[in-house]
Amino acid sequence: GGHAFTPETIAAMSTALDLCLDELPFRIPSDALKLLSTSILDAASRGERAPDRLRLHALNALKARQ
């Protein structure tokens, strides 16, 4: 089943994704965007709520994929 996130958690995930996109080239492939989003969701599902730590988790997942 899926997780139900609070509005605060959704805002943190959105901020984290925005921070990731600010660090990456203007156009990134859709599969990279999906990986970033999935990584943020996974970390939030495990209880992480800090946007910067969500960002780091997602960027590390993207680096590990390369």
N, CA and C atoms as a LAMMPS dump frame, in Angstrom:
ITEM: TIMESTEP
0
ITEM: NUMBER OF ATOMS
198
ITEM: BOX BOUNDS ff ff ff
-5.0000000000000000e+02 5.0000000000000000e+02
-5.0000000000000000e+02 5.0000000000000000e+02
-5.0000000000000000e+02 5.0000000000000000e+02
ITEM: ATOMS id mol type element x y z
1 1 1 N 0.802 -1.193 0
2 1 2 C 0 0 0
3 1 3 C 0.838 1.248 0
4 2 1 N 0.197 2.324 -0.36
5 2 2 C 0.875 3.614 -0.412
6 2 3 C 0.877 4.297 0.933
7 3 1 N 1.638 5.325 1.004
8 3 2 C 1.723 6.129 2.216
9 3 3 C 0.856 7.367 2.068
10 4 1 N 0.297 7.803 3.16
11 4 2 C -0.399 9.082 3.201
12 4 3 C 0.547 10.068 3.881
13 5 1 N 0.897 11.13 3.188
14 5 2 C 1.834 12.106 3.717
15 5 3 C 1.089 13.359 4.172
16 6 1 N 1.588 13.973 5.236
17 6 2 C 1.007 15.225 5.712
18 6 3 C 1.356 16.342 4.733
19 7 1 N 0.603 17.428 4.765
20 7 2 C 0.947 18.568 3.899
21 7 3 C 2.382 19.067 4.127
22 8 1 N 2.857 19.015 5.362
23 8 2 C 4.223 19.455 5.654
24 8 3 C 5.251 18.54 4.979
25 9 1 N 4.976 17.237 5.002
26 9 2 C 5.892 16.292 4.365
27 9 3 C 5.878 16.47 2.857
28 10 1 N 4.721 16.685 2.291
29 10 2 C 4.619 16.919 0.845
30 10 3 C 5.396 18.183 0.473
31 11 1 N 5.286 19.226 1.288
32 11 2 C 6.035 20.459 1.037
33 11 3 C 7.541 20.197 1.115
34 12 1 N 7.972 19.391 2.089
35 12 2 C 9.394 19.068 2.222
36 12 3 C 9.889 18.284 1.013
37 13 1 N 9.084 17.339 0.532
38 13 2 C 9.471 16.551 -0.646
39 13 3 C 9.544 17.438 -1.878
40 14 1 N 8.607 18.341 -2.019
41 14 2 C 8.598 19.26 -3.155
42 14 3 C 9.821 20.173 -3.115
43 15 1 N 10.126 20.691 -1.933
44 15 2 C 11.311 21.538 -1.775
45 15 3 C 12.574 20.76 -2.119
46 16 1 N 12.657 19.518 -1.668
47 16 2 C 13.823 18.683 -1.945
48 16 3 C 13.999 18.476 -3.446
49 17 1 N 12.915 18.204 -4.145
50 17 2 C 13.012 18.019 -5.591
51 17 3 C 13.438 19.316 -6.266
52 18 1 N 12.887 20.44 -5.836
53 18 2 C 13.294 21.733 -6.39
54 18 3 C 14.787 21.982 -6.157
55 19 1 N 15.275 21.636 -4.972
56 19 2 C 16.698 21.805 -4.676
57 19 3 C 17.56 20.935 -5.58
58 20 1 N 17.119 19.714 -5.827
59 20 2 C 17.842 18.825 -6.747
60 20 3 C 17.91 19.443 -8.139
61 21 1 N 16.775 19.91 -8.604
62 21 2 C 16.715 20.463 -9.96
63 21 3 C 17.55 21.728 -10.084
64 22 1 N 17.671 22.491 -8.997
65 22 2 C 18.522 23.684 -9.008
66 22 3 C 19.989 23.331 -9.198
67 23 1 N 20.382 22.138 -8.773
68 23 2 C 21.786 21.722 -8.848
69 23 3 C 22.147 21.024 -10.158
70 24 1 N 21.147 20.584 -10.887
71 24 2 C 21.396 19.791 -12.091
72 24 3 C 21.243 20.654 -13.341
73 25 1 N 21.754 20.159 -14.471
74 25 2 C 21.578 20.902 -15.722
75 25 3 C 20.106 21.183 -15.995
76 26 1 N 19.864 22.209 -16.787
77 26 2 C 18.499 22.669 -17.046
78 26 3 C 17.583 21.542 -17.501
79 27 1 N 18.03 20.73 -18.426
80 27 2 C 17.201 19.627 -18.919
81 27 3 C 17.837 18.321 -18.484
82 28 1 N 17.085 17.552 -17.716
83 28 2 C 17.573 16.23 -17.338
84 28 3 C 16.615 15.195 -17.923
85 29 1 N 17.121 14.005 -18.213
86 29 2 C 16.253 12.968 -18.787
87 29 3 C 15.112 12.611 -17.837
88 30 1 N 14.003 12.182 -18.407
89 30 2 C 12.833 11.846 -17.597
90 30 3 C 13.125 10.7 -16.634
91 31 1 N 14.003 9.764 -17.022
92 31 2 C 14.315 8.67 -16.107
93 31 3 C 15.09 9.175 -14.893
94 32 1 N 15.916 10.203 -15.067
95 32 2 C 16.634 10.789 -13.934
96 32 3 C 15.659 11.515 -13.011
97 33 1 N 14.712 12.222 -13.581
98 33 2 C 13.699 12.906 -12.78
99 33 3 C 12.874 11.892 -11.987
100 34 1 N 12.54 10.785 -12.632
101 34 2 C 11.78 9.728 -11.942
102 34 3 C 12.594 9.14 -10.796
103 35 1 N 13.891 8.922 -11.011
104 35 2 C 14.746 8.385 -9.961
105 35 3 C 14.833 9.354 -8.785
106 36 1 N 14.996 10.637 -9.063
107 36 2 C 15.035 11.635 -7.99
108 36 3 C 13.74 11.603 -7.181
109 37 1 N 12.615 11.618 -7.884
110 37 2 C 11.309 11.628 -7.219
111 37 3 C 11.102 10.371 -6.383
112 38 1 N 11.429 9.231 -6.95
113 38 2 C 11.266 7.962 -6.242
114 38 3 C 12.155 7.903 -5.01
115 39 1 N 13.389 8.392 -5.133
116 39 2 C 14.312 8.389 -4.004
117 39 3 C 13.801 9.271 -2.875
118 40 1 N 13.256 10.422 -3.226
119 40 2 C 12.694 11.325 -2.223
120 40 3 C 11.496 10.667 -1.54
121 41 1 N 10.619 10.055 -2.323
122 41 2 C 9.463 9.364 -1.749
123 41 3 C 9.895 8.228 -0.823
124 42 1 N 10.906 7.464 -1.247
125 42 2 C 11.383 6.351 -0.425
126 42 3 C 11.922 6.85 0.908
127 43 1 N 12.73 7.907 0.866
128 43 2 C 13.305 8.438 2.103
129 43 3 C 12.209 9.013 3.005
130 44 1 N 11.24 9.688 2.424
131 44 2 C 10.129 10.233 3.212
132 44 3 C 9.3 9.099 3.82
133 45 1 N 9.151 8.009 3.094
134 45 2 C 8.406 6.859 3.601
135 45 3 C 9.093 6.234 4.805
136 46 1 N 10.416 6.4 4.864
137 46 2 C 11.188 5.871 6.002
138 46 3 C 11.276 6.882 7.139
139 47 1 N 10.641 8.047 6.978
140 47 2 C 10.572 8.998 8.086
141 47 3 C 11.392 10.261 7.938
142 48 1 N 12.196 10.356 6.88
143 48 2 C 12.987 11.58 6.7
144 48 3 C 12.061 12.735 6.331
145 49 1 N 12.281 13.882 6.95
146 49 2 C 11.428 15.042 6.681
147 49 3 C 12.211 16.299 6.32
148 50 1 N 13.521 16.288 6.494
149 50 2 C 14.333 17.475 6.21
150 50 3 C 14.593 17.578 4.706
151 51 1 N 14.173 18.683 4.078
152 51 2 C 14.36 18.812 2.633
153 51 3 C 15.805 18.621 2.174
154 52 1 N 16.776 19.139 2.934
155 52 2 C 18.158 19.004 2.489
156 52 3 C 18.634 17.563 2.547
157 53 1 N 18.205 16.818 3.566
158 53 2 C 18.588 15.398 3.63
159 53 3 C 17.864 14.594 2.558
160 54 1 N 16.619 14.951 2.253
161 54 2 C 15.911 14.295 1.144
162 54 3 C 16.638 14.575 -0.172
163 55 1 N 17.088 15.814 -0.342
164 55 2 C 17.843 16.198 -1.552
165 55 3 C 19.119 15.374 -1.661
166 56 1 N 19.876 15.286 -0.568
167 56 2 C 21.127 14.525 -0.596
168 56 3 C 20.881 13.061 -0.932
169 57 1 N 19.837 12.489 -0.344
170 57 2 C 19.507 11.086 -0.628
171 57 3 C 19.238 10.894 -2.125
172 58 1 N 18.45 11.794 -2.692
173 58 2 C 18.094 11.678 -4.108
174 58 3 C 19.304 11.866 -5.011
175 59 1 N 20.125 12.865 -4.728
176 59 2 C 21.306 13.099 -5.57
177 59 3 C 22.294 11.95 -5.458
178 60 1 N 22.438 11.374 -4.257
179 60 2 C 23.32 10.212 -4.106
180 60 3 C 22.793 9.019 -4.883
181 61 1 N 21.489 8.829 -4.894
182 61 2 C 20.895 7.733 -5.679
183 61 3 C 21.17 7.94 -7.166
184 62 1 N 21.078 9.183 -7.611
185 62 2 C 21.334 9.483 -9.018
186 62 3 C 22.798 9.237 -9.367
187 63 1 N 23.702 9.643 -8.486
188 63 2 C 25.143 9.409 -8.717
189 63 3 C 25.456 7.921 -8.739
190 64 1 N 24.827 7.163 -7.861
191 64 2 C 25.087 5.724 -7.787
192 64 3 C 24.616 5.004 -9.043
193 65 1 N 23.632 5.568 -9.707
194 65 2 C 23.09 4.946 -10.915
195 65 3 C 24.052 5.07 -12.08
196 66 1 N 24.87 6.092 -12.074
197 66 2 C 25.735 6.358 -13.238
198 66 3 C 26.905 5.426 -13.318
